[in-house]
């Protein structure tokens, strides 16, 4: 019988951050593709849109007027999914029908006053401004006694449900720890207890030796397509130094985070020469007053595009009923991203 080859044969890969498995079927990527593979027309947006409720000086839906901001701008979400003054209550019917009230805060972060820019087209200094706001907001909200987790994230593009093209992210800060960070808390704590080192420190040591899944790196951060990736061009951004949250970053590390965010998102845009959609977010220790030594701050990027600007991956069939599955191997995806230029496709001829 032939020797197992992970580039050719179906296999499962384990995600140590979640404790879950993914099915990888690399042979399926060789099947004929008869769908469309076309570029989309470049979206041209003005630097300022008088109808945009996120642009400087414009009026939002609740009647508030945005200041004439020149950098980043943060405000409480006018339609937040979480509210601070929720009465405490619960229900439990036979242990099967359970519910409990949840309180929290929702905020919006405008990355830039310019309506036409996204992270890959911003300068390193401008992105550093976003990083600084993330840090300030994590600390401010995390210091509140009613907040035990601060989830900072960005949905970029209509494909990921972004309701406004103006460059922005969100914060959902809440009383309980959400499902995904809760899984990572358990997994990282168990690994730390057994090995005395953070899970992601040891994982990064393997990845930086092998290099096959590394997309881009600098002195302080590494971006990889994780061994257990679910989405076609999913990436994981990890600091080389074990820090539990972004408030612990040095000035040099903050600059390096801004730099690597720009390098990664430029590669994303260059892959299909579009403004590449994704959901991305920061995962860091809960703000429940515990030390959480095992936590290792990182960022996840989950893009939906598979073969071209118009072909997306959907979770269907087996993936909804069994477990996630992918055809394109993480090693192949990393190579595709790695070879992209660090000059944005819009500026190649500048």
Secondary structure, DSSP 8 states (H G I E B T S, - for coil): -----TTTS-EEEEETTTTEEEEE-GGGGGS---S-----------S--TT-TTSTT-B-TTS-B----SS-EEEE-TT-S--S-----EEEETTTEEEE---EEEEEEE--S-TT--GGGS-HHHHHHHHHHHHHHHHHHHTSTT-SEEEEEEEESGGGT-S--SSEEEEEEESS--HHHHHHHHHHHHHHHHHSS-HHHHHHHHHHHH-TTEEEE-SSEEEE--TT--STT-EEEEESS--SSGGG--HHHHHHHHHHHHHHHHHHHHHHTS---EEEEEE----SS---TT---EEEEE--EEEETTEE----THHHHS--EESS-HHHHHHHHHTS-SS-GGGTT-
